[in-house]
Amino acid sequence: MKEKSLDEILKEKFSQGAEKYDRQRKHVIPCLEELYNIIYDIATVERSNPKILDLGAGTGLLTSYLYKKYPKGYFTLVDLSEEMLNIARARFKNEANFRYVVDDYLKNDFKDYFDLAVSSLSIHHLKHQDKEFLYQKIYQHLSPGGVFLNADQVLGPTPANEDDYQSNWMKRIDVGSLSEAEKKIIYDRMKLDNPATLENNLNWLKKSGFKDVDVFYKYYNFCILYGKK
């Protein structure tokens, strides 16, 4: 039997229970509201109608924050899971300036240039060389002055730090109100995590050409990375 590829596994695991994903995520990511509110604050571009790319967009939760800030914007949502994007389609069903792409964003030709590219809790699943490749690809598809924001997980710089990260995370996860089936889906997804260190992520962004590279927020293993073209 042929072994499944990483994108096939990710698609399968994130399609399961897609309709409950937003609710589950709020139980699993202790700082989710902070992550998204800070992205809202720092997602600053010059145009009032920017082109915005959301990679690993899922149900469109992060996009919903950016849509409030840029209601005249043009949004492209890319995700492996049709089930996830169907929820995004329902969320923005009366909005014309939305494009949905069911594909692997490593392989997809974005076919445009964007003022703002964002991702949330997705890129850490990739192999490290693919993370670096993706940062280069994003840079190439940003317009001059364009901004990239990545709210994601990072690996501790030492085993001791990583133990502290994981210990805090397990204490803060609130799954008491979730069913056993939901818990299994969540923990199966967590097994697919493959974060890189913060230092590596910052170096890859700089190597890709981004300037003003920074960390605008960090809570243990969760952070927001920033880069500008």
C-alpha positions in Angstrom: 0.0 0.0 0.0 1.4 3.4 -1.0 2.4 5.6 1.9 0.5 8.8 2.2 2.3 12.1 1.5 2.4 14.8 4.2 -0.1 17.0 2.3 -2.5 14.0 2.0 -2.2 13.4 5.8 -2.7 17.1 6.6 -5.7 17.3 4.3 -7.3 14.2 5.9 -6.7 15.3 9.5 -7.8 18.9 9.0 -10.9 17.9 6.9 -12.2 15.7 9.8 -14.6 17.7 11.9 -14.1 20.9 9.8 -17.4 22.3 10.9 -16.2 22.3 14.5 -12.7 23.5 13.8 -13.1 27.1 14.9 -14.6 26.1 18.3 -11.9 23.5 18.9 -9.1 25.8 18.0 -10.2 28.3 20.7 -9.9 25.4 23.2 -6.5 24.4 22.0 -4.6 27.6 21.4 -4.6 29.6 24.7 -3.6 32.9 23.1 -5.7 32.7 19.9 -7.5 36.0 20.4 -4.3 37.8 21.1 -2.7 36.3 18.0 -5.5 37.4 15.7 -6.1 40.8 17.3 -2.4 41.7 17.0 -2.3 40.6 13.4 -5.3 42.9 12.9 -3.4 45.8 14.5 -0.1 45.3 12.6 -1.5 44.3 9.2 -1.0 47.8 7.9 -0.6 48.5 4.2 -1.0 51.7 2.2 -4.0 50.7 0.0 -7.6 50.7 1.3 -8.4 47.9 -1.1 -5.3 45.6 -0.8 -4.8 42.2 -2.3 -4.6 39.8 0.6 -3.3 36.2 0.5 -4.2 33.8 3.3 -2.1 30.6 3.2 -3.6 27.6 5.0 -6.7 29.7 5.4 -8.9 26.9 6.7 -12.3 28.2 7.6 -11.4 31.8 7.0 -11.2 32.8 10.7 -8.1 34.9 10.3 -9.4 36.4 7.1 -12.6 37.5 8.9 -10.4 39.7 11.1 -8.7 41.2 8.1 -11.9 41.7 6.3 -13.2 43.9 9.1 -10.1 46.1 8.6 -10.2 46.0 4.8 -13.8 45.5 3.6 -12.8 46.7 0.2 -9.9 44.3 -0.1 -9.5 41.4 -2.5 -8.9 38.1 -0.7 -7.3 34.8 -1.9 -7.7 31.9 0.5 -5.6 28.8 -0.1 -6.0 25.5 1.7 -5.6 21.8 1.1 -9.0 21.0 2.5 -12.2 21.6 0.4 -14.2 21.0 3.6 -12.4 23.8 5.4 -12.8 26.2 2.5 -16.5 25.4 2.2 -17.0 26.8 5.6 -15.0 29.9 4.6 -17.3 30.2 1.5 -20.3 30.1 3.8 -18.7 32.7 6.1 -18.2 35.2 3.2 -21.1 34.0 1.0 -22.3 37.4 0.0 -18.9 38.9 -0.7 -17.7 39.1 -4.3 -14.0 39.9 -3.8 -13.0 36.4 -2.6 -11.2 33.7 -4.4 -10.8 30.1 -3.0 -8.0 27.8 -4.0 -8.0 24.2 -3.0 -4.4 23.3 -3.3 -1.0 22.8 -1.7 0.4 26.3 -1.3 3.9 25.0 -1.8 3.0 23.8 -5.3 0.4 26.4 -6.3 1.3 29.3 -8.6 -0.3 32.3 -6.9 -0.7 34.0 -10.2 -0.7 37.5 -8.6 1.1 39.9 -6.4 -0.2 40.8 -3.0 0.0 43.7 -0.6 -0.4 41.5 2.4 0.3 37.7 2.9 -0.7 36.0 6.1 -0.7 32.5 7.6 -1.9 31.2 10.9 -0.8 28.0 12.6 -0.1 26.2 9.3 3.5 26.6 8.1 5.0 24.8 11.1 3.7 21.5 9.7 6.1 21.7 6.8 9.6 20.2 6.5 12.1 22.9 7.3 13.5 23.2 3.8 9.9 23.7 2.6 9.4 26.5 5.2 12.4 28.3 3.7 11.2 27.7 0.2 7.8 29.1 1.1 9.2 32.3 2.6 11.1 32.9 -0.6 8.0 32.2 -2.7 5.9 34.6 -0.6 8.5 37.3 -0.9 8.5 36.9 -4.7 4.7 37.3 -4.8 4.5 40.5 -2.6 4.3 43.9 -4.2 7.0 46.4 -3.2 6.3 47.4 0.4 4.1 44.3 0.9 4.0 42.7 4.3 4.1 39.1 5.5 2.6 38.1 8.9 2.9 34.5 10.2 1.2 33.6 13.4 2.7 30.2 14.2 4.4 27.8 16.5 8.1 27.7 17.1 10.5 25.1 18.7 12.3 26.0 21.9 16.0 26.9 21.4 17.0 24.2 23.8 15.4 21.0 25.0 14.7 22.6 28.4 13.0 25.5 26.8 10.9 23.2 24.7 9.9 21.2 27.7 8.7 24.4 29.3 6.7 25.3 26.2 5.0 22.0 26.0 4.3 21.9 29.8 2.6 25.3 29.7 0.7 24.4 26.6 -0.7 21.1 28.1 -1.7 23.0 31.2 -3.6 25.7 29.2 -5.4 23.4 26.7 -9.1 23.3 27.7 -10.7 20.2 26.3 -13.1 19.5 29.1 -16.2 20.5 27.1 -15.1 18.5 24.0 -16.2 15.0 23.0 -13.7 12.1 23.0 -13.9 12.1 19.2 -13.0 15.8 19.1 -10.1 15.3 21.5 -8.8 12.5 19.3 -8.9 14.7 16.2 -7.1 17.5 18.0 -4.3 15.2 19.4 -3.9 13.5 16.0 -3.4 17.0 14.4 -0.8 17.9 17.1 1.2 14.9 16.1 1.8 16.5 12.8 3.5 19.6 14.3 7.0 20.1 13.0 8.0 23.6 14.2 11.5 25.2 13.7 13.2 27.4 16.1 12.4 31.1 16.2 16.0 31.8 15.2 15.8 29.6 12.1 12.5 31.3 11.0 13.9 34.7 11.4 17.1 33.8 9.4 15.0 32.2 6.6 12.9 35.4 6.3 16.0 37.6 6.2 17.7 35.2 3.7 14.6 35.4 1.5 15.0 39.2 1.2 12.6 40.5 3.8 13.5 43.6 5.7 12.4 44.9 9.1 12.1 41.2 10.2 10.8 41.1 13.7 8.7 39.2 16.3 5.7 41.2 17.2 4.3 38.8 19.8 5.5 35.7 21.6 3.9 33.5 24.2 6.0 30.4 24.8 5.8 28.5 21.5 3.4 30.8 19.8 4.5 33.9 18.0 3.9 36.4 15.2 6.7 36.8 12.6 6.9 40.0 10.5 8.7 40.8 7.3 8.4 43.6 4.7 9.4 43.6 1.1 
